[in-house]
Amino acid sequence: MIVQAPEKKDFQGIHIVGILDKRFDISIRDGKFQAVKEVTDRPVKEAGEGDGAVTLSEASEWNEAETGEGLWMSPGLIDLHTHLAWTDFDHADQLKREPQEIEAMQAQAFEATLRAGITTARDAGGLAQPTADHILRHYGLPLRVITSNGMFGASDARGIEHLKVRMNEVFASGAGWIKIMATGGLGAPTEKVLEPNFSEQEFAFIVKYAHDHGKKVLVHSWGGVTIDWSIQAGVASVEHGMFLTADQAGRMAAAGVAYVPTASIYRIAADPKGVLALPPLISDRAARAAEAHPRAVEYARREGVLIGFGTDYATPALHGSNLMELDTLREYGLSWEEAWQSATSNAARILDAERQLGAVAEGLLADAVVFRQDPFQAESTRHIQDNIAMVITAREGSLV
């Protein structure tokens, strides 16, 4: 159940995910948390006691003053690296589809992402801001989307003047971020995947020109010298980074550069019989990346790098399965609390939106997910998603 911009909504005696042994009365007014007050003066019921147990069908009939007993509320989750416009793993296959079919599939991606509890998504390339705005209006799917539109890759390594023209085009499109494909990815030969796509001068220009125009930068890098360049230039986040070193992690932490590992996608891609069913050559490259990833996440966690949640999911087979990334982060050493923070408070900080998103707190936008069971007690994130009772999104579509 998706509830958009409630003018008035109250929850009585509800848990907040990650806060033990406390209940709260929460009031939402005009799409914001108006009041979040700890309950101290009345008994509460556990789930399953009388009318304290609420089913999904009952949730749709709640009135203004809803019982929150037996329910848990989290801030809306934030996916910092997704591809909502892509309908096929191979872009050539998408070009064979009719525009109407592509639009319908993109709308389905928005809806599936919302139903997974993701209320904000940073699209890491492929989705134009006007397209995102159209889907929001035409299909009534209130996913807050921040775009980076085009991706600067090897074909753009043609000098400063070319880069300036290309960046001005991206600025004019309404993109909020600039994305640099600093190294290759699954399409690059294993022995060349750490080689830079740009000269150091070109890379530094992209970052500075973006900053001069008020845009933040995310960097696709598997590792190597482009992570060093990212630290020196002061980018907002490094994505993937499976060959990140301990020394680089320490310098990232000191410089305030965040890390978005997108760890689960490489395990998925490594399975040639999995949902992506990639050719063996690509699956082998993904397996190498997946083997290295736990060590990189460990370095980042140990050195105090701000870790953000991102999935890199880009096809109908994966949209809506975003929470699988939490399972992978936990397997790679994060606690439940740390993994959850990567998708809430940490992600809001990376977006520079912590005064609007990332917590259930008075004055913040009322993006929230309500669960029928404590997510931290779940066996897996599949179980968590099955227990989503409600996804609430605030009225404001953009961040300031």
C-alpha positions in Angstrom: 0.0 0.0 0.0 1.5 3.4 -1.1 0.2 6.5 0.7 1.2 9.8 -1.0 1.6 13.0 0.9 -0.9 12.5 3.7 -2.3 15.8 5.0 -3.0 14.2 8.4 -2.0 10.8 9.7 -1.3 9.6 13.3 0.3 6.4 14.6 -0.1 5.5 18.3 2.4 3.4 20.2 4.5 2.4 17.1 8.1 1.2 17.2 10.9 3.0 15.3 13.2 0.5 13.6 16.5 0.3 15.5 15.3 1.8 18.8 14.8 -1.0 21.3 12.1 -1.2 23.9 10.4 2.1 23.1 7.2 3.1 21.5 6.2 6.4 19.9 3.2 8.5 19.0 3.9 9.9 15.5 1.9 12.7 13.8 2.3 13.5 10.1 0.9 16.8 8.8 1.1 18.1 5.3 3.8 15.5 4.3 6.1 16.1 7.2 6.7 14.6 10.6 5.0 17.1 12.9 5.6 15.2 16.2 7.5 12.2 17.3 6.9 11.6 21.0 8.0 8.6 23.1 5.1 6.8 24.9 5.7 6.7 28.6 2.3 6.8 30.3 0.1 3.9 28.9 0.4 0.2 28.5 0.9 -1.2 25.0 0.0 -4.5 23.3 2.3 -6.8 21.6 1.6 -8.0 18.1 -1.2 -10.6 18.1 -3.0 -9.3 21.2 -6.5 -8.3 20.1 -6.8 -5.3 17.8 -3.0 -4.6 18.1 -2.3 -7.1 15.3 -2.9 -5.3 12.0 -3.0 -7.0 8.6 -2.3 -5.4 5.3 -6.0 -5.5 4.3 -6.9 -3.8 7.6 -4.2 -1.2 7.1 -6.0 0.0 4.0 -9.0 0.8 6.2 -7.2 2.6 9.0 -8.7 6.0 10.0 -7.0 9.1 11.1 -5.9 7.8 14.5 -4.3 4.5 13.8 -2.9 2.0 16.2 0.8 1.5 15.8 1.0 -1.3 18.3 2.7 -4.3 16.8 4.1 -2.2 13.9 7.6 -0.8 13.2 8.3 2.4 11.3 11.5 3.2 9.4 12.5 6.2 7.4 11.9 5.6 3.7 14.9 3.7 2.2 17.2 5.4 -0.3 18.8 3.5 -3.2 21.8 5.6 -4.3 22.6 3.6 -7.4 19.9 2.3 -9.6 19.0 2.4 -13.4 15.3 2.9 -13.7 15.3 3.7 -17.4 17.0 0.5 -18.5 14.7 -2.3 -19.7 17.4 -4.7 -20.8 21.0 -5.6 -19.7 22.2 -5.0 -23.2 21.2 -1.5 -24.3 20.9 -2.7 -27.9 18.0 -4.8 -26.9 16.2 -1.8 -25.4 16.6 0.0 -28.7 14.4 -2.7 -30.4 11.4 -1.8 -28.2 8.7 0.6 -29.0 8.7 3.9 -27.0 5.3 3.1 -25.4 6.6 -0.3 -24.2 9.8 1.3 -22.7 7.7 3.9 -20.9 5.4 1.3 -19.4 8.4 -0.8 -18.3 10.0 2.2 -16.7 6.8 3.0 -14.8 6.7 -0.6 -13.6 10.3 -0.1 -12.3 9.2 2.9 -10.4 6.3 1.0 -8.8 8.4 -2.1 -7.9 11.0 0.1 -6.3 8.4 1.9 -4.2 6.9 -1.3 -3.1 10.3 -2.5 -1.9 10.3 0.4 0.6 12.6 2.7 -1.5 11.1 6.2 -1.5 14.2 8.0 -3.0 16.4 6.8 -5.8 19.5 8.3 -7.3 19.5 7.1 -10.9 23.1 6.5 -11.9 22.6 7.0 -15.6 20.1 6.5 -18.4 17.1 8.3 -16.9 16.4 11.9 -18.0 14.8 14.2 -15.4 11.9 15.1 -17.7 11.1 11.4 -18.1 11.2 10.9 -14.3 8.8 13.9 -13.8 6.5 12.5 -16.5 6.2 9.1 -14.9 5.5 10.7 -11.5 2.7 12.8 -13.0 1.2 10.4 -15.5 1.3 7.2 -13.5 1.0 8.7 -10.0 4.1 6.9 -8.7 5.6 9.2 -6.1 9.2 7.9 -6.2 11.6 10.8 -5.5 14.2 10.5 -8.2 17.5 12.3 -8.5 19.1 11.9 -12.0 22.6 12.0 -13.5 21.3 11.6 -17.0 24.3 10.8 -19.3 27.4 9.0 -18.1 30.9 10.4 -18.9 32.9 7.4 -20.2 35.7 6.5 -22.5 34.0 8.0 -25.6 34.1 11.4 -23.9 37.9 11.3 -23.3 38.4 13.8 -26.1 39.8 16.8 -24.3 38.5 19.7 -22.1 36.5 21.5 -24.7 34.5 18.4 -25.6 33.9 17.7 -21.9 32.7 21.3 -21.3 30.1 21.1 -24.1 28.9 17.7 -22.9 28.6 18.8 -19.3 26.7 21.9 -20.3 24.2 19.7 -22.1 23.8 17.6 -18.9 23.3 20.7 -16.8 20.6 21.9 -19.2 18.8 18.6 -18.9 18.1 19.1 -15.2 20.4 16.4 -13.9 21.3 16.8 -10.2 24.5 14.8 -10.4 27.4 14.1 -12.7 28.6 10.5 -13.1 32.1 9.6 -14.3 32.8 6.1 -15.7 36.4 6.3 -14.5 37.2 2.7 -15.3 35.7 -0.1 -17.3 33.2 -2.6 -15.8 31.9 -6.0 -16.7 32.4 -5.3 -20.4 36.1 -4.7 -20.0 38.8 -7.4 -20.1 39.9 -8.4 -16.6 43.5 -7.2 -17.1 42.3 -3.7 -18.2 39.4 -3.0 -15.9 41.5 -0.8 -13.6 42.9 1.3 -16.4 41.5 4.9 -16.4 39.2 6.0 -19.1 40.3 9.6 -18.8 43.6 11.5 -18.3 44.1 12.9 -14.8 43.6 16.4 -16.2 40.3 15.4 -17.8 39.1 13.8 -14.7 40.0 16.8 -12.5 38.3 19.1 -15.0 35.0 17.2 -14.9 34.9 17.3 -11.1 35.8 21.0 -10.8 33.4 22.1 -13.5 30.6 20.1 -11.9 31.4 21.7 -8.5 31.6 25.1 -10.0 28.0 24.6 -11.3 26.7 23.3 -8.0 26.6 19.6 -9.0 27.9 16.7 -7.0 29.9 13.8 -8.6 29.7 10.1 -8.3 32.4 7.9 -9.7 32.2 4.4 -11.2 35.5 2.9 -10.3 36.6 -0.7 -9.8 39.8 0.5 -8.1 43.3 1.7 -8.9 44.4 5.2 -9.5 41.0 6.7 -10.3 40.1 6.2 -6.6 43.1 8.3 -5.7 42.0 11.0 -8.2 38.5 10.8 -6.7 39.9 11.5 -3.2 42.1 14.4 -4.4 39.2 16.0 -6.3 36.7 15.6 -3.5 33.9 13.7 -5.2 30.9 12.8 -3.2 31.0 9.0 -3.7 32.9 6.2 -5.2 30.7 3.4 -6.6 31.6 -0.4 -6.7 35.3 -0.1 -5.7 35.8 -3.8 -5.2 39.6 -3.4 -5.5 39.7 -0.6 -2.9 42.8 -0.8 -0.8 43.1 -0.2 3.0 45.2 2.9 2.4 42.7 4.3 0.0 39.9 3.6 2.4 41.7 5.6 5.1 42.2 8.5 2.8 38.5 8.4 1.7 37.4 8.6 5.3 39.6 11.6 6.0 38.5 13.4 2.8 34.8 12.7 3.4 34.4 10.6 0.2 31.6 8.1 0.6 31.5 4.5 -0.7 28.6 2.8 -2.4 29.7 -0.8 -3.0 26.6 -2.1 -4.9 27.8 -5.5 -3.8 24.8 -7.8 -4.5 24.7 -7.2 -8.3 28.1 -8.8 -8.9 27.0 -12.0 -7.1 23.9 -12.0 -9.2 25.8 -11.4 -12.4 28.4 -14.1 -11.4 25.7 -16.8 -11.7 25.4 -17.8 -15.4 22.1 -19.6 -14.7 20.7 -16.7 -12.6 18.1 -14.1 -13.4 20.5 -12.2 -15.7 21.8 -15.3 -17.5 24.9 -13.5 -18.7 27.5 -15.1 -21.0 30.2 -17.1 -19.2 32.9 -14.5 -20.0 30.9 -11.8 -18.3 29.9 -14.0 -15.4 33.5 -14.9 -14.8 34.4 -11.2 -14.6 31.6 -10.7 -12.1 32.8 -13.6 -10.0 36.2 -12.0 -9.8 34.7 -8.8 -8.6 32.4 -10.5 -6.1 35.4 -12.4 -4.7 37.2 -9.1 -4.0 34.2 -7.1 -2.7 34.0 -8.4 0.9 37.6 -7.2 1.5 36.9 -3.7 0.2 33.8 -3.4 2.3 35.8 -4.5 5.3 38.4 -1.9 4.7 35.8 0.8 4.3 34.0 -0.2 7.5 37.2 -0.5 9.5 38.5 2.9 8.4 35.2 4.7 9.0 34.2 5.5 5.4 30.6 6.5 5.1 28.9 3.5 3.4 25.8 4.1 1.3 23.2 1.7 0.0 23.0 1.2 -3.8 21.9 -1.8 -5.9 22.9 -1.1 -9.5 19.7 -2.9 -10.5 18.7 -2.2 -14.1 16.2 -4.8 -15.5 12.7 -5.9 -14.7 14.1 -9.1 -13.2 15.8 -7.0 -10.5 13.7 -3.9 -9.9 11.8 -4.4 -6.6 14.4 -6.8 -5.2 16.5 -3.8 -3.9 16.5 -5.1 -0.3 18.8 -8.0 -1.3 21.6 -5.5 -1.0 21.1 -5.5 2.8 21.7 -9.2 2.9 24.9 -8.9 1.1 26.2 -6.0 3.2 25.5 -8.0 6.3 27.3 -11.0 4.9 30.3 -8.7 4.2 30.5 -7.6 7.8 28.0 -4.9 8.5 25.6 -5.2 11.4 21.8 -4.8 10.9 22.0 -1.3 12.2 24.9 -0.4 10.0 23.3 -1.9 6.9 20.0 -0.1 7.7 21.9 3.2 8.2 23.5 2.8 4.8 20.0 3.1 3.3 18.7 5.8 5.6 20.8 8.3 7.5 24.0 7.6 5.6 22.3 7.8 2.2 20.7 11.1 3.2 24.1 12.5 4.1 25.6 11.4 0.8 22.7 13.3 -0.9 23.3 16.2 1.4 19.7 15.9 2.4 20.0 14.9 6.1 17.8 17.9 7.0 15.0 16.4 4.9 15.4 12.6 4.8 16.9 9.7 6.5 15.2 9.7 10.0 11.8 9.6 11.6 12.2 13.0 13.3 10.1 16.2 13.7 10.4 18.6 10.7 11.7 16.0 8.2 9.8 14.9 5.2 7.5 12.0 6.0 9.0 9.4 3.8 8.5 6.2 5.8 8.0 2.4 5.6 5.7 0.6 8.1 6.4 -3.0 8.8 4.3 -5.7 10.5 7.4 -7.2 12.2 10.7 -5.8 13.4 13.0 -5.9 10.3 16.1 -6.6 12.5 14.5 -9.9 13.6 13.9 -11.1 10.0 15.5 -14.2 8.6 16.2 -12.4 5.3 15.3 -9.3 3.4 12.7 -11.3 1.5 10.9 -11.7 4.8 11.2 -8.0 5.5 9.7 -7.1 2.2 6.8 -9.5 2.7 6.0 -7.7 5.9 5.8 -4.2 4.5 2.3 -2.9 5.4 2.6 0.6 4.0 5.0 2.9 2.1 4.4 6.7 2.8 5.9 9.4 0.6 6.0 13.1 1.3 4.5 15.7 -1.0 7.7 17.4 -2.0 9.3 15.7 -5.0 12.6 17.5 -5.1 15.4 18.1 -2.5 16.8 21.5 -1.7 
